[in-house]
Amino acid sequence: MSAPRLRAPGIDPSKAAAAHLEALSVRIGSRLVGTPGNRAATDYVASVMEATGLAVERPSFRCLGWDAGEAVLEAGGIRLELKPGPYSLPFEGERRLVAASSAAELEACDCSGCILLLHGSIASEPIAPRNYVFYNPEEHQALHRLLDMKKPAAIVAATGICPTTAGAEYPFPLFDDGDFDIPSACMKDVEGERFAGLAGSSMKLRIVSGRRGEDGCNVIGRLPGTDPGRRIVLTAHVDTRPGTPGALDDASGVATILAAAELQNAAHPGGVRPGPTLEVAVLNGEDYYAATGEIEYMKANEGRWGGIALVMNVDGAGYREGSTAWSHYGCDSRLRRSLRTALGRFPGIVAGEQWPQGDHSMFAMQGVPAAAFTSDRMAELWSQVAHTERDTADLVDPGRLGELAAALSCLANRRFLSSHLPDQS
C-alpha cells in the first residue's frame, strides 16, 4: 500500500513544522517556565493557532522564576566550580564538611549547620520534588524528612548521569525543587569522591541563586466540531530544562501538532469540522519541578475527562536517525488494531515500547485512551542529548515531523473516528 499524501491544499507540513521548530528552538531557545523565553514561546504558539483559525485560550498560573550565578566550593587550596541547584536559595559561608553516601550514614551523622556532601548511592538519582503529584516514591519522601530533621546549612551533591529521569545532564541536580529550602549545588561524581576524603575540615561555599514570582500559561486551541461534547486532543509541552534549546524536548512535538492543526484547518475551511472538536493543548510544565501547567489542565478538565475520545502526545519525535515510534495506553483491542492499521500507511512510523515519562500518562491515569509518539532511538537521546545544550535543531529531520503531522491529522479525521473510537462514556 502506498503512503498517504502528506499535504492538504496549500499546506506542506514538513515546511510548516520546520518553521515552528526554528522559531521555538533557535530564535527563542531555552524555554524554562517563568522566563522571557517561555513567555515568547507561548506568545508564538498562540499567534500560530490564531492565524490557523483556532479559538485560543491561555489559562494562566503562578510559578517561580529562577536566577542563578556561580557556585563555588573552596577547601585546602582547592577551588571547584559547582552547578547551583535549580530554584536553590542562596548561600555564602564557611562550615565544616560532613559526608554521607547512604541514608544510614546520613541518619547517623551530625550535620546540623554544616555543609553536607551527598555522594554514592544516596545521590544516584534525582530526588522527586516534595510536592510532585505524579511520582514521589517513599524513599524520596523519607530523605526529605531526614534532611528536615538533620538541618544542614547547605548541600553539595556529587552526581553522575541518570538517563531515565535526568536525561544526559552531567552532573544532574539532585534537588530541582522550589519547595526545598536547603541551599544546594552539585558537582560531578568523580569530584565527590575526592572531597569526601576532606570530611571534617572547614570549607567555604558560595551559591548565587534566587527565586521570584512569575506567571506562566498553557495555550489551548480548538477547532470546533459538529459533536462538541467529544474531543480529540493533540498535546506536546513547550517548556524546557534550564540552558537547553530543547529542539527534541519538545519543540519538535509542538511544531508537529501545530502543523497537524494547520492540515486540519485547511481540510475544513468552513471553521467547523465533522465529528468531535479538535483540541490542541500545548502544556507548560513537563520539565518544571511543580508540573504546574499539567496540574492547571487537570483542574480545568475535572469531570470532563470522559469527553476525550483520544489523546495523542508528541515528545522527542523527529530525530534524524531511526524512525518515529508510537505506543498506546488504555486503548481497547479495537482501537489498538485500528491505530496499527492507520499508522501502518506511514513508512517512517513504527510500533515502539511503552514509556511513562510523558504527558500522555496524565491522561491515561484518568482513563482516557492515549497514543504517544517519540523516536525509536529514545534511549540514545536520553543518554546523550536530552536536557543538555546538545539538543539542537540540527538533530531534527523536518520530513519526519511532516509525516507525523499528516498521520495525526489522519487519525483525527471523521472517517477514522466514526469507525474506530469507542462510544463516549
C-alpha positions in Angstrom: 0.0 0.0 0.0 1.4 3.4 -0.9 1.9 6.1 1.7 -0.9 8.6 2.0 -0.5 12.2 0.7 1.3 14.4 3.3 -0.3 17.7 2.2 -3.6 19.4 2.4 -4.3 22.2 -0.2 -1.7 25.0 0.4 0.0 23.2 3.4 3.3 21.5 3.3 3.5 20.0 6.8 7.3 19.5 6.7 7.9 23.1 5.9 5.4 24.3 8.4 6.9 22.1 11.2 10.4 23.3 10.2 9.4 26.9 10.6 7.9 26.3 14.0 10.9 24.3 15.1 13.2 27.2 14.0 11.1 29.7 15.9 11.0 27.8 19.2 14.4 26.2 19.4 16.6 28.6 17.5 15.1 32.1 17.6 13.7 31.7 21.1 15.9 28.8 22.6 15.6 27.9 26.2 12.0 28.0 27.5 12.3 27.4 31.2 9.0 28.1 32.9 8.9 31.7 34.4 11.4 33.2 31.9 11.1 35.6 29.0 11.9 32.7 26.6 9.0 30.8 27.9 6.6 33.7 27.5 7.9 34.3 24.0 7.2 30.7 23.2 3.7 30.7 24.4 3.1 34.0 22.6 4.4 32.4 19.4 2.2 29.3 19.8 -0.9 31.4 20.5 -0.2 33.5 17.4 0.2 30.5 15.2 -3.1 29.0 16.5 -5.0 32.2 15.9 -3.6 32.5 12.4 -4.7 28.9 11.8 -8.2 29.7 12.7 -8.4 28.0 16.1 -10.2 29.5 19.1 -7.4 30.2 21.6 -7.4 30.2 25.4 -4.4 30.9 27.5 -5.2 29.7 31.1 -2.5 31.3 33.4 -0.9 30.1 36.6 1.6 31.4 39.1 5.1 29.9 39.0 8.7 30.5 40.1 11.3 32.2 38.1 14.9 31.4 38.9 18.0 33.5 38.6 21.4 31.7 39.0 25.0 32.8 39.1 28.1 31.0 40.2 28.5 28.3 42.8 32.0 27.7 44.2 33.4 25.3 46.9 36.8 26.1 48.4 38.9 24.0 50.7 42.6 23.4 51.3 43.7 25.4 48.4 41.2 23.6 46.1 38.6 25.7 44.3 35.9 23.9 42.4 33.1 25.4 40.4 29.7 23.8 41.0 26.3 24.0 39.4 23.6 25.7 41.5 20.6 23.5 42.2 17.6 24.7 40.2 15.5 27.1 42.4 18.0 26.8 45.2 18.1 29.5 47.9 21.4 31.4 48.0 24.2 30.6 50.5 27.6 32.0 51.4 29.7 30.9 54.4 32.4 28.7 55.8 31.3 25.5 57.5 32.5 22.0 58.5 32.1 19.4 55.8 30.1 16.2 56.6 29.8 13.5 54.0 27.1 10.7 53.6 26.8 8.1 50.9 23.6 6.4 52.2 20.5 7.0 54.2 22.0 5.1 57.1 25.2 7.3 57.1 23.0 10.4 56.9 20.9 9.2 59.8 24.0 8.5 61.9 25.8 11.8 61.3 25.6 15.2 62.9 25.4 17.7 60.1 23.3 20.5 61.7 24.6 23.8 60.4 27.3 22.1 58.3 27.9 21.7 54.6 26.6 18.2 53.7 28.2 16.3 50.9 25.8 13.6 49.5 27.6 11.1 47.3 27.4 7.5 46.2 24.1 5.6 46.3 22.2 8.3 48.1 22.9 10.6 45.1 22.4 8.1 42.3 19.1 9.6 41.0 17.3 12.9 41.2 15.1 13.3 44.3 11.4 13.9 43.4 10.2 17.4 44.4 8.4 17.4 47.8 5.0 18.1 46.3 5.3 16.5 42.9 2.0 14.7 42.3 2.9 12.3 39.5 5.9 10.5 41.0 7.0 10.6 44.6 8.4 7.3 46.0 8.5 6.7 49.7 12.3 6.6 49.9 12.4 10.1 48.4 9.9 11.4 50.9 11.9 9.7 53.7 15.0 11.5 52.6 13.2 14.9 52.7 12.0 14.1 56.3 15.5 13.1 57.3 17.1 16.3 55.9 14.4 18.4 57.6 15.4 16.8 60.9 19.2 17.0 60.3 19.1 20.7 59.3 22.4 21.1 57.2 23.2 24.6 56.3 23.7 23.7 52.6 24.0 20.6 50.5 26.5 19.7 47.8 25.6 16.6 45.8 28.1 14.6 43.8 26.1 13.1 40.9 26.7 11.2 37.7 24.3 10.5 34.8 20.8 9.1 35.3 19.2 8.9 31.8 15.8 7.5 32.9 14.9 10.6 35.0 17.6 13.2 34.3 18.5 12.7 30.6 22.1 13.3 29.6 22.7 16.2 32.1 26.0 15.7 33.9 26.2 16.3 36.7 22.4 16.2 37.3 20.9 18.3 40.1 19.9 16.1 43.0 17.3 18.6 44.0 15.2 20.5 41.4 12.5 21.9 43.7 11.2 25.3 44.5 9.7 23.9 47.7 13.0 22.7 49.0 14.6 25.3 51.2 18.1 24.0 51.9 20.5 25.7 49.6 22.1 23.1 47.2 24.5 22.7 44.4 26.1 19.8 42.5 29.4 18.5 41.3 30.5 15.6 39.2 30.6 12.2 41.0 34.4 11.8 40.3 35.0 15.1 42.2 32.7 14.0 45.0 35.0 11.1 45.9 37.9 13.5 46.3 36.0 15.9 48.5 34.5 13.1 50.6 38.1 12.5 51.8 38.1 16.0 53.2 35.2 15.4 55.6 35.7 17.1 58.9 37.6 20.0 57.5 36.3 23.6 57.1 35.1 24.7 53.6 33.8 27.8 52.0 30.7 27.6 49.9 29.1 30.3 47.8 25.8 29.7 45.8 24.4 32.6 43.9 20.8 31.8 43.2 17.3 33.3 43.7 13.6 32.8 43.2 11.0 35.2 42.0 7.3 35.0 41.4 6.2 34.9 37.8 3.2 34.0 35.6 3.0 31.2 33.0 0.3 29.8 30.8 -0.8 26.9 28.8 -2.1 27.5 25.3 -5.2 25.7 24.2 -6.6 26.0 20.7 -9.8 24.4 19.5 -11.2 23.7 16.0 -15.0 23.2 16.7 -16.7 20.0 15.7 -20.3 19.1 15.0 -20.1 16.8 18.0 -18.9 19.4 20.6 -19.4 17.0 23.6 -16.4 15.0 22.4 -12.8 16.0 21.9 -9.7 14.7 20.1 -6.6 16.1 21.9 -3.2 16.7 20.4 -0.6 17.7 23.0 3.0 18.5 23.5 5.0 20.5 26.0 6.5 23.9 25.3 8.9 24.3 28.3 12.5 23.1 28.6 15.1 22.4 31.2 17.5 25.3 32.1 20.1 26.0 29.4 18.8 23.7 26.7 17.3 24.9 23.4 15.0 21.8 23.7 14.7 21.0 20.0 13.7 17.4 20.5 12.4 18.0 24.1 9.9 19.3 22.9 10.0 22.0 20.3 9.6 19.2 17.7 6.4 18.0 19.4 4.9 21.5 19.5 5.9 22.0 15.8 4.3 18.8 14.8 0.9 19.3 16.5 0.8 22.9 15.1 1.4 21.6 11.6 -1.3 18.9 12.2 -3.7 21.6 13.2 -2.9 23.6 10.1 -3.7 20.5 8.0 -7.0 20.0 9.8 -8.0 23.6 9.3 -7.1 23.6 5.6 -9.2 20.4 5.3 -12.2 22.2 6.9 -12.1 25.8 5.6 -15.6 26.5 7.0 -14.2 26.5 10.5 -16.3 23.6 11.8 -15.1 20.0 11.3 -17.4 17.0 11.2 -17.3 15.0 14.4 -15.5 15.8 17.7 -13.8 19.1 18.5 -10.1 19.1 17.8 -8.2 20.4 20.8 -4.5 21.4 20.5 -3.2 21.5 24.1 0.4 23.0 24.4 1.2 22.4 28.0 3.7 24.3 30.0 5.4 22.4 32.8 6.5 18.9 31.9 10.1 19.8 32.7 9.2 22.1 35.6 9.5 20.9 39.2 5.9 21.5 40.0 4.3 20.5 36.7 2.0 23.5 37.2 0.8 23.6 33.6 -0.2 20.0 33.7 -2.0 20.4 37.1 -3.8 23.5 35.7 -5.0 21.4 32.8 -6.1 18.6 35.1 -8.2 21.0 37.2 -9.8 22.5 34.1 -10.8 19.1 33.0 -12.1 17.7 36.2 -15.4 15.9 35.4 -14.7 16.3 31.7 -12.2 13.5 31.0 -15.0 11.2 29.6 -15.5 13.6 26.7 -11.9 13.0 25.4 -12.2 10.2 22.9 -8.4 10.0 22.2 -5.3 12.0 23.2 -2.1 11.9 21.0 1.1 13.2 22.8 4.3 14.0 20.8 7.6 14.3 22.8 11.0 13.6 21.4 9.9 12.9 17.8 11.7 13.8 14.6 15.2 12.6 15.5 17.2 12.4 12.2 18.3 8.8 13.0 15.9 5.9 13.2 12.1 6.1 12.9 9.2 7.6 14.7 7.8 5.2 17.3 4.3 5.1 18.7 2.8 3.3 21.7 -0.7 3.0 23.2 -2.2 3.4 26.7 -5.6 2.4 27.8 -6.8 1.6 24.3 -9.2 -1.3 23.8 -8.4 -4.0 21.3 -10.5 -2.4 18.5 -8.7 0.9 18.9 -5.3 -0.7 19.0 -5.9 -2.6 15.9 -7.2 0.5 14.1 -4.2 2.6 15.2 -1.9 -0.1 13.8 -3.7 -0.2 10.5 -3.9 3.6 10.1 -0.3 4.2 11.2 1.0 1.3 9.0 0.3 3.6 6.0 3.2 5.8 7.1 6.5 4.1 6.4 8.5 6.2 8.9 6.3 5.4 11.9 6.8 2.1 13.7 5.4 0.4 16.8 7.6 1.0 19.9 7.8 0.3 23.5 5.6 2.0 26.1 7.2 4.8 28.1 5.5 6.5 31.1 7.7 9.7 31.3 5.4 11.9 29.3 2.1 13.9 29.5 0.2 11.0 28.0 0.4 9.3 31.4 -1.6 12.1 32.9 -4.5 11.3 30.5 -4.1 7.5 30.9 -4.4 7.8 34.6 -7.8 9.4 34.1 -9.0 6.6 31.8 -8.5 8.4 28.6 -7.3 6.3 25.6 -3.8 7.7 24.6 -1.2 7.2 21.9 2.3 8.6 22.4 4.8 9.4 19.6 8.6 9.7 20.1 11.8 8.4 18.5 12.6 4.7 18.4 16.1 5.9 19.4 14.7 7.4 22.6 17.2 5.5 24.9 20.0 7.0 22.8 18.6 10.5 23.1 18.0 10.3 26.8 21.6 9.1 27.5 23.3 11.5 25.1 21.2 14.6 24.3 18.1 15.2 26.5 18.3 18.1 29.0 21.6 19.4 27.6 22.8 22.2 25.3 23.3 19.5 22.7 19.5 19.2 22.0 19.6 21.4 18.9 17.5 21.8 15.7 20.1 20.1 13.5 19.3 16.8 15.1 15.7 17.0 13.8 14.5 15.9 10.4 11.6 18.1 9.3 10.4 15.5 6.9 9.8 13.1 9.8 7.8 15.9 11.6 5.7 16.4 8.4 5.0 12.7 8.1 3.9 12.6 11.8 1.7 15.7 11.4 0.0 14.1 8.5 -0.5 10.9 10.5 -2.0 12.8 13.4 -4.3 14.7 11.0 -5.3 11.3 9.5 -6.1 9.9 13.0 -8.2 13.0 13.8 -10.4 12.9 10.8 -14.0 11.8 10.9 -13.7 8.6 8.9 -11.2 7.2 11.4 -13.1 8.4 14.4 -16.5 7.2 13.4 -15.2 3.8 12.5 -12.9 3.0 15.4 -13.3 5.1 18.5 -15.4 3.8 21.4 -18.7 5.5 22.3 -18.5 8.4 24.7 -18.6 7.2 28.3 
